[in-house]
Amino acid sequence: MAELAKNMMEIESKPVEEKLTPPWKEAWKSFCKNRLALIGLGIVIFFILIAFLAPYVAPFGYKEQHLADRMMPPSSKHWFGTDDFGRDIFTRILYGARISLWVGFFSVLGSVVIGTILGIISGYYGGLVDAIISRIFDIMLAFPSTLLAIAVVAILGPSLQNALIAIAVVNVPNFGRLVRSKVLSVKQEEYIMAARAVGMRDTRILFYHILPNSISPVIVQATLAIATAIIEAAALGFLGLGAQPPTPEWGKMLADSKEYLVQAPWTLFFPGIAIMLTVLGFNLMGDGLQDVLDPKLKQ
């Protein structure tokens, strides 16, 4: 008893800050211990910065053509060389970061919102509602994601906005099934049953209790999905179904330069490197977030 009392006195004597560390501080400290995750975060921040600063950093306009400088190799004037229209590739890479990140962020945002709502409804109410939503997800997941995105764009018409919609639609089942599986376990917890017993409304239970306790895997999946969305946007652009000329989208730049692989390899190299680095950054950051937010990996 004396030893227990001594331990209690030591705990009480500690500052409140030491006893109650905010969860976000603890998560950030864990994230900072992962060097690869920090590298990924640095890459992502770098591309976000160049996307915002493109109008101020770019030495030329992304539509600006100099036919006398066609197919010039990298030099002090054109750092990444020029394409078949004499456009500065470095400038187009900078502006292309805006488009790729815009498509990645907003397509995933749409997928998260729609998928989360459908997943919560499906997992919480069950029965016929769950069966219908789950079968829709199964049908959508039966198609390869790129093929389904191509079908959606073919129906809506080739454009950057329609490519964004297609990518969002393709990723909805992934988030829906993830949230549904989490809700099925969370709704069996005692505090949820207690909330039902006191007559709390379903909407309050869903958005104040179940959703906050189901959001961690969604954050991780969303980070990884941005990388996938950037690749899918590049694939659609490469096929001519995404951004249309003269928009400097990285996938479209790859498609336009494939005929000059031997004559001017830099026209293909730099857009490919930009896609690779951006996807790598989001993947490394997503893996780091998974290590921080997944309770099983913490243990």
C-alpha positions in Angstrom: 0.0 0.0 0.0 2.8 2.4 0.8 4.5 1.7 -2.5 1.1 2.3 -4.3 0.6 5.6 -2.5 4.1 6.7 -3.4 3.5 6.0 -7.1 0.2 7.9 -7.0 2.0 10.9 -5.4 4.7 10.8 -8.2 2.0 10.8 -10.9 0.1 13.7 -9.3 3.3 15.7 -8.9 4.0 15.5 -12.7 3.0 18.5 -14.9 -0.3 18.1 -16.7 1.5 18.4 -20.0 3.5 15.3 -19.3 0.5 13.3 -18.3 -1.8 14.4 -21.1 0.0 14.5 -24.4 -2.4 15.6 -27.3 -2.9 12.7 -29.7 -1.8 14.7 -32.7 1.5 15.5 -31.0 2.1 11.9 -30.3 1.2 11.0 -33.9 3.6 13.7 -35.2 6.5 12.4 -33.1 5.9 8.9 -34.3 5.7 10.1 -37.9 9.0 12.1 -37.6 10.8 8.9 -36.5 10.1 7.4 -39.9 12.7 8.9 -42.2 11.2 7.5 -45.4 7.8 9.1 -44.4 9.6 12.5 -43.9 11.2 12.1 -47.3 7.8 11.5 -48.8 6.3 14.5 -47.0 9.2 16.6 -48.3 8.6 15.5 -51.9 4.9 16.2 -51.6 5.5 19.7 -50.1 8.0 20.4 -52.9 5.5 19.6 -55.7 2.7 21.6 -53.9 5.0 24.6 -53.7 6.1 24.5 -57.4 2.4 24.1 -58.3 1.5 27.3 -56.4 4.6 29.2 -57.5 4.5 28.1 -61.2 3.4 31.5 -62.6 6.2 33.2 -60.7 9.0 30.6 -61.2 8.3 29.5 -64.8 10.6 31.4 -67.3 8.1 31.1 -70.2 4.4 30.7 -70.7 3.2 27.1 -70.9 1.5 27.9 -74.3 4.4 29.9 -75.6 5.9 28.5 -78.8 9.3 29.2 -80.3 9.5 27.1 -83.5 13.1 28.1 -84.0 14.0 26.3 -80.8 12.2 23.0 -81.6 13.7 19.9 -80.0 16.5 21.7 -78.2 18.3 19.6 -75.6 18.6 20.9 -72.0 20.6 24.0 -71.7 21.0 27.2 -69.6 18.1 28.8 -71.5 15.8 25.7 -71.4 16.7 23.7 -68.4 14.7 20.6 -69.5 14.9 21.3 -73.2 12.0 22.0 -75.6 9.3 19.9 -77.3 8.3 19.6 -81.0 6.5 23.0 -80.8 9.5 24.8 -79.2 7.7 25.0 -75.8 9.8 25.0 -72.7 9.4 21.6 -71.0 10.5 22.9 -67.6 7.7 25.4 -67.6 5.2 22.8 -68.7 6.3 20.5 -65.9 5.7 23.2 -63.4 2.2 23.9 -64.6 1.6 20.2 -65.0 2.1 19.8 -61.3 -1.0 22.0 -60.7 -3.1 19.8 -62.9 -1.9 16.5 -61.6 -2.3 17.5 -57.9 -5.6 19.1 -58.6 -7.0 16.0 -60.1 -5.4 13.8 -57.4 -6.8 15.8 -54.5 -10.3 16.5 -55.7 -11.0 13.1 -57.3 -10.0 11.4 -54.0 -12.0 14.0 -52.0 -15.1 13.1 -54.0 -14.4 9.4 -53.5 -13.9 9.8 -49.8 -17.1 11.7 -49.3 -19.3 9.4 -51.4 -17.6 6.2 -50.3 -17.7 7.1 -46.6 -21.4 8.0 -46.7 -22.3 4.8 -48.5 -20.0 2.7 -46.3 -21.5 4.1 -43.1 -25.1 3.5 -44.2 -24.3 0.0 -45.5 -22.4 -1.1 -42.3 -24.7 0.6 -39.8 -28.1 -0.4 -41.1 -27.3 -3.8 -42.7 -30.0 -5.9 -44.2 -31.3 -5.1 -47.7 -29.6 -1.7 -47.8 -26.2 -3.4 -47.0 -26.8 -6.1 -49.7 -27.7 -3.6 -52.4 -24.7 -1.2 -51.7 -22.3 -4.1 -51.3 -23.4 -5.7 -54.6 -22.9 -2.3 -56.4 -19.4 -2.1 -54.9 -18.6 -5.7 -56.0 -19.8 -5.0 -59.6 -17.6 -1.9 -59.8 -14.6 -3.7 -58.4 -15.0 -6.5 -60.9 -13.7 -4.2 -63.6 -10.1 -3.0 -63.8 -9.9 0.5 -62.5 -8.3 2.0 -65.6 -10.8 0.3 -67.9 -13.8 1.5 -65.8 -12.4 5.1 -65.9 -12.0 4.9 -69.7 -15.6 3.7 -69.9 -16.9 6.6 -67.8 -14.8 9.2 -69.8 -16.0 7.6 -73.1 -19.6 8.2 -71.9 -19.1 11.8 -70.6 -16.6 12.9 -73.3 -12.8 13.5 -73.1 -11.8 16.4 -70.9 -9.9 17.0 -67.7 -13.1 17.5 -65.6 -14.6 14.3 -66.9 -11.4 12.5 -66.1 -11.6 13.8 -62.6 -15.2 12.5 -62.3 -14.2 9.1 -63.7 -11.3 8.7 -61.3 -13.5 9.6 -58.4 -16.2 7.1 -59.4 -13.6 4.3 -59.8 -12.2 4.8 -56.2 -15.6 5.0 -54.4 -15.9 1.2 -53.8 -12.5 1.1 -52.1 -13.4 3.7 -49.5 -17.0 2.3 -49.2 -15.8 -1.2 -48.4 -13.1 0.1 -46.0 -15.5 2.2 -44.0 -18.2 -0.5 -44.0 -15.8 -3.1 -42.5 -14.8 -0.6 -39.8 -18.4 0.4 -39.0 -19.3 -3.3 -38.6 -16.8 -3.6 -35.8 -17.3 -0.2 -34.2 -21.1 -0.5 -34.0 -20.8 -3.5 -31.7 -18.9 -1.4 -29.0 -20.6 -0.9 -25.7 -20.7 2.9 -26.0 -22.6 2.6 -29.3 -25.1 0.3 -27.6 -25.4 2.7 -24.7 -26.1 5.6 -27.1 -28.9 3.6 -28.7 -30.3 2.6 -25.3 -30.7 6.3 -24.2 -32.5 7.1 -27.5 -29.8 8.9 -29.3 -30.7 9.5 -33.0 -29.0 7.5 -35.7 -27.5 10.5 -37.4 -25.9 11.7 -34.2 -24.5 8.2 -33.5 -23.1 7.9 -37.1 -21.5 11.3 -37.3 -20.4 11.9 -33.7 -19.4 8.4 -32.6 -18.9 6.0 -35.4 -17.4 8.2 -38.0 -14.6 9.7 -35.8 -13.6 6.2 -34.8 -13.6 4.9 -38.4 -11.6 7.7 -40.0 -8.0 6.6 -39.4 -7.8 4.0 -42.1 -9.6 6.4 -44.5 -6.9 9.0 -44.1 -4.2 6.4 -44.9 -6.1 5.1 -47.9 -6.8 8.6 -49.2 -3.1 9.4 -49.1 -2.3 6.3 -51.1 -5.2 6.9 -53.4 -3.9 10.3 -54.4 -0.9 8.6 -55.9 -3.1 6.1 -57.7 -5.3 9.0 -59.0 -2.3 10.8 -60.4 -1.3 7.7 -62.3 -4.8 7.1 -63.6 -5.0 10.8 -64.7 -1.7 10.4 -66.5 -3.0 7.1 -68.2 -6.2 8.9 -69.4 -4.1 11.8 -70.6 -1.8 9.4 -72.4 -4.8 7.9 -74.2 -6.1 11.3 -75.2 -9.1 11.0 -72.8 -8.0 13.5 -70.2 -6.6 17.0 -70.5 -6.7 18.3 -74.1 -4.0 20.4 -75.8 -2.4 22.7 -75.0 -3.0 21.9 -71.3 0.4 20.8 -69.9 -0.7 17.5 -68.2 2.1 15.1 -67.6 0.4 12.1 -69.2 -0.5 14.0 -72.3 3.1 15.2 -72.5 4.3 11.6 -72.5 1.8 10.8 -75.2 3.0 13.7 -77.4 6.7 12.8 -76.9 6.6 9.1 -77.5 7.3 9.6 -81.2 10.6 11.4 -80.4 12.0 8.9 -77.9 15.2 8.4 -80.0 15.5 11.9 -81.4 14.7 13.9 -78.2 14.5 11.5 -75.1 14.3 14.5 -72.7 10.8 15.2 -73.9 9.8 11.8 -72.4 12.2 11.6 -69.5 11.3 14.7 -67.5 7.4 14.2 -67.4 8.0 10.6 -66.5 10.3 11.5 -63.6 7.8 14.1 -62.4 5.1 11.4 -62.2 7.4 8.9 -60.6 8.6 11.3 -57.8 5.1 12.6 -57.0 3.7 9.1 -56.7 6.7 8.0 -54.7 6.2 10.9 -52.3 2.5 10.1 -51.6 3.3 6.4 -51.2 6.1 7.0 -48.7 3.9 9.4 -46.8 1.0 7.0 -46.8 3.1 4.2 -45.5 4.3 6.5 -42.7 0.7 7.5 -41.8 -0.3 3.8 -41.7 2.5 3.1 -39.2 1.3 6.0 -37.0 -2.5 5.5 -37.3 -2.8 1.7 -37.4 -3.2 0.4 -33.8 -1.9 -3.1 -34.8 1.3 -1.7 -36.2 1.7 0.5 -33.1 1.7 -2.6 -30.9 
